Amino acid sequence: MASMNKNSAEEIRPMNVFNDERNYRTDEIADILRVDRSSVYRWIRDIENPLPAFRTKENGQLRCKGKDLNAYLDRHKVRPEYE
């Protein structure tokens, strides 16, 4: 029982694509995830499960905290066993 199934260990591990201590602009998020910037805006505007974001000042740039991005990606991770 000492050996653990490699796949089960990967499922438990949270996704850490972004630095938890940093804030990211929408264009940086899009570049890192290789998606269009409009997709990032759509995730932020999603009514049921939005990606948390804030503005740097009134009418300023949108930013997302790294820890919020990692949590969002973990919640939306594709699980092949359910496909």
HELIX and SHEET records of a PDB file:
HELIX    1   1 LYS A    6  ILE A   12  1                                   7    
HELIX    2   2 THR A   26  LEU A   33  1                                   8    
HELIX    3   3 ARG A   37  ARG A   45  1                                   9    
HELIX    4   4 GLY A   66  ARG A   75  1                                  10    
HELIX    5   5 PRO A   80  TYR A   82  5                                   3    
SHEET    1   A 3 ASN A  23  ARG A  25  0                                        
SHEET    2   A 3 LEU A  62  LYS A  65 -1                                        
SHEET    3   A 3 PHE A  54  ARG A  55 -1                                        
END                                                                             
